[in-house]
Amino acid sequence: MGVMERVGTRKRKAAAAPVELETDRLIKGDCIAEMRKLPDDSIDMIFADPPYNLQLGGDLNRPDGSHVDAVTDDWDKFDSFAVYDNFTQEWLAEARRILKPNGTIWVIGSYHNIFRVGATMQDQGFWILNDIVWRKANPMPNFKGTRFTNAHETLIWASQGEKAKYTFNYRAMKTLNDELQMRSDWVLPICGGQERLKKGGHKVHPTQKPEALLYRVMLACTQPGDVVLDPFFGTGTTGAVAKRLGRKWLGIEREDGYIEAALERIEAALPLDESSLSIMQSPKQQPRVAFGTLVETGYLAPGTALVDPKRRWKARVRADGSLECGRDTGSIHGLGAKLQGAPSCNGWTFWQLETKEGLKPIDTLRQTYLLATEP
């Protein structure tokens, strides 16, 4: 399942008897206090979406006068940068303690906080592997016209140290990107449509992350059965995606409204079957929208059956955007060519989806995605 990058490991105390960790549960409480209760070296991956400390001045309105649901909640308010920095130091110290020596941590933020968080991570000994720019395909405009449109957020991916071991599923990432190396700038739409949780006409959470983002993160650096912790659980995107991908999860959240929404959402999430979770390990080529993008954004679910125009072959979609037909696996293009004994194949037109109107090439889904995400 992909390439495992290896780099040294930090020194630890002599190992104590292992403590049984209860997973697939949401813990209500303060993230720092609750992390302190978790055993050392017990978590494979942490995904953290901490408060941004936006310090917004007043309400934000669109040109038509309508109100924008922004981050104005008490949980995002800190009295000073010093208070915020102290909070960051405390939760990161606990994250470092409970993360396994070969585990990794992802932290997402905006320009308001990500640089302060990144400096603290380095001060504490984390080793930054990448900073990922999530470029939003459909960002909110700058309504006041006083700055550039803020169209991205930054993710920091770090290991426990410069020589720490860590998992990187290189082949899965390349397959997801139609056989091109996955770059550090990811173009994904913001959370919207049916995925955006609302109550009484208002967003349940102002910064709900799209499942496609967590899907890519988890597929990149975890294996099925790994334990993923989200200490700022919110409405449960991490838990829902972990359940789908066969990872164990733990969430910490203190706000009752978010907890209720998260539990409902995770209960409804459907896990993928084992064969769909398998990810391929060999190469091929690329169009402008990667087939894997349709999978991770939910336009085409893993496990979906595809057929050729004459229904000679039936293939199943897997979690990383590869296809499986009997014992053969490959990209949409590579597998199509192999089955036909042809030198090449345009998988976008070769593979078809059964619909009420009959067979339709998967390229129609690509066009739907492009229309939905064009600026």
N, C-alpha and C positions, 0 to 999 in steps of 0.2 A: 504494500500500500504506500507507495511514494518513498521519497528519499528521506533518510533520517540524518539531520545535520548533528554533528557531535562537537562540542567544545567544552573542557574541564568542569569542575563543580566546586562550589564553595564549601568551606569546612563547616561541619555541624557537630553538635554534641553527640556523645554516644547514643545510639538509637534506643529509645525506650520500647516497651512492649506495645505493639500496634493497638490503637483504639478503634473500635468499630465505628464507622462514620455512617450515620443514617442519611441517605440521599433522597432525591426527588421530593423535596419538601420546601416550603416557604417558612422562614423564621421571622416572626414579628419582633421588631426591636431596633435599637440603634446599631448601625453597622459595626462600629468599633467594639462596643461591648459584646456583641454577638460573635464577632470574629475571634475575640479573646477566648471564647469557649471551645473553639475548634482545635483539634489536635495538630501538632507540628507535621509538616510534610504530608498533608492529606489531600491536597487539591492539585489536579493536573493543569487546569487553566483557569485564570480569573479574567472575566470581562467586567470592566468598571466604567460606569457612566456617571461620574460624581457630579455634584452641583457645580454649575459653571461660574457662580458668583458674578452674575451679569451686572448687578447694580444699575438696573434700568431706571431712568428718571421719568416717571409719569406713564400714562397709558399710550399705546400705539394704535393709531387708526389708519385705515385705508383712505385713499382720496375721496371715496364716496361716503366717508364718515363712519363706516362699519368698524367695529372693534376687532383687533387682532388678538387671538388667544396666545399671549406671550408668557414667558416664565416670570411670574410675579408672586410665586408661592413663598411662604416663610422659609421652607427648607433650602432655598437658594440664596438666602440673605445672611451675610457675615458682616460684622462691625468694621473690619479692616482687613487689609491683605495679611497682616501678621496673624490674625485669628484664622483666616482661611489656610495659611501656610501650616499652622500648628495642626489643624484638622487633617490636612493632607499628609503630614508627617506621621500622624498617629495611625491612620487607616492603612497607609502603605507599609508601615512597620509590621502590622499584623498580617497584611497580605504576603509579605516576604517570609514571615515565619511559617505560615500554613501552606505555602506553595511548595510542591515537591522540588528537589534539586534540579530535575529535568523539566520542570513545568515552565509555563510562560504566562505573562500578564499582558492584557490589552487595556489601554485607557483611552477613552474618546473625550474630546473637548473642543472648545472653540478658542478663538484668539484671546478671550477673556481669562482663560485659566490654564490652557494646555502647556504653555511655556513654564509656568511656575511648577506645575505637576511634573513635567519632564526633568527639570533641574533637581527636584526632590528625589525623583527616582534614581538619578545618577548619583546623588549624594549618598543614597542608602545602599548603593552597590548593584542595582539592576544594570544590565547591559542592553542598551537599545539596539535592536536588530533592524528595525525599519520604522520610519514614520510613514503612515499611509494617509494620503489625501483622499477623503471621500468627497468627490465632486458631485454635487446634487444635480440630477438631470432636470429638475423642475424646482429651483429654489424660490423662496419668497422674495419678491423684489424689495428694493430699498424705497419705501413709500415717500420718505421725506426728500429724497434726491440729494442728500448731503454727503453720501459716501458711495464707494463701489458696492454693488450687490454682494452680500455675503453668501457665496455659493458653495462653500465647502466647510467640512469639519476635519480635524486631524486625529488620527489614531496612532498611538505609540505602542509598538510591540516589543517586549523586552524579555530577556531570560534572566536567570538568577546571577549571572556573572559572565565575564568575558570568555571563560573557558567552560561554561556550563553546557551540559547536553540539552538538546531540545528537539522536539518533533517538528519537521516541516514536510508536509505532503506535496512535494514539488510536482510530481506527476499529476496528482489530482488537480492542482491549480492550473497546470498547463492544459489539461484536458478540458477543464471548465471554460478556458479561454480559447477554445478551438485550436489547440496545438501551437499557440504562441505563449512564450513565458509571461506569467502574470506580472504586470507592472505595479508600481506603488501608487498609481493614481487610479482610483476606482470610480467609474461613473455609474451611479445607481440612483433611482428616484427616491424622493423622501416618502415617508409613510403617508398613504392616502387611501381613498376608496374604502372598500369593506374592511381592509386591514386596520384602518385608523379607528380606534375605540372611542366612542362618543356616548355621552349620557346627557339627556335633556338638551340636545343640540350643541353641546360644547365638548371639546376634546377632554377625555378622561385625564390624559397626561400631556403637557405642552411639548415635551421632547421625545415622544415615542419613536424608537428607532425601527426602521424597516427590517422585516425578517430576512430579506436578501442579504443585508449587511452581516448579520450574525451567522447566517448560513455559510458565507464565504470564510469568515473568521474561524468558525469551528471546523470546517472541512480542511482548512489550511494546516492546523496545528494540533488536532486531537484525533484520537482513535475511538471507535465504538467502545463504550464501557468506561471511558475516561470521566472523571468528575470535574464539572465546570461550576464555578462559583460566580455569582453576580451579587456584590454587596450593596448595590443600589438598584434593586430589582424592578422598581416601577411597576409597569403593567405586564411584566413577564415575558418580553420578547425572547430573552435568553433561555428561559425554561421551555417555551413552546418549541423553539428551534432545536434545543437539546433533545427533547422528546422525539421530534421527527427524525433526528439523525442518530438515535440510539446512544446518546451520551447521558450520563447521570448528571443531575443538576441540584444546586442549592441556591436559594435566593434569600436575601435579607432585605426587609422593607418595613418601615414604621408607619406609613400612611394607610389608614383603613380602606379608603376609596381605591387606592391602587391595588391593595392586597385582594380585595373582592374581585376586581376586574382581572387580575393576573390568574387567580385560581380558576375562574370560569374559562378563561382563554386556554390555559394549559390542559384543562379537562377535555376541551373540544379538539385539541391538536391530535392529529393521527400519525402514529409512528410509521416509518417506512419499513417494509419487510426486509429480511436479511440480504436477499440477493440484490435488491435495489441499493443497499448501502455499500456493496462491494464497489471498489473504484479501480479503474483500469490502470495499466502500467506500460502502454506503448503509444508512439506518435502519429501525427498527420497535418492538416492545414486550416485556413481561416477566412471568413467573411467579416463584414463590418460589425455586425452584432453577433457575439458569440452565442452558440446554441446553449452553452451553460448558463448564460444570463437569463434565458427563458425559464430554465429549471429553477435557479435560485430566486427569481422574482415571482415564482408561482404560476407562470403562464402555462407550464407543462409540468405535471407532478411526476416525481420519480415513481417508477412502476407502471407508467402509462405504456400501452402497447402501440407500436407503430408498424405499418406494413408498407410494402412496395406497391406501386400502382396496380400490379397484376395479382397481388396477394400471394406471391410465392414464398415470401419470407415474413416472419413476424419477429419484431425485436422489442425489447423492453428498455425504457429509459432508466438510467442509474443516477445516483445522487450527484455525481460529478459531471454529468452531461455526456457520459459515454453511453453506448448502446450494447446490449447483450442479445445475441441470437444463438441459441444452443450453447455450444462451447466457444463460439467466436465473440470477441468484443472489439470495440473500436469507436472512433469518432463517427459522427453521422456520415462523413465523407468516406473515411477509411473502411468502415464496415460495409457500406454500400458497394464500394469498389471490390472488396474481397469476395463478397457473396456472388457478384456477377462475373468474377474473374476478369475485371476490367482494370485498366491502368489508373483510372480516376473516376470520381463520381461526385456530382453536385447533390449532397445529402439534403439540401433544403427543398429540392423538388422531387428527389427520389423517395424520401420517406413521407408517408401519408398518415393522417389521423382520421379515425372513424368519427363521423358526426351525423346528426340527424339528416343532413342534406347529402350524405354520402362521403366519399373520401376527399380530404383536402390536404394539400402539401403543407408541411410544417412551416414553410415560408410565409403562410398567411398569419401565423402567430407572430413571426418576426415583424411583419408589417403592422400588426396590431400593437405590438410593443413600441415600435418607433412612433406611431401616431400618439400613443398615450404618454410618451416621455419627451416628445419634442418640445423645445422651449416655447 
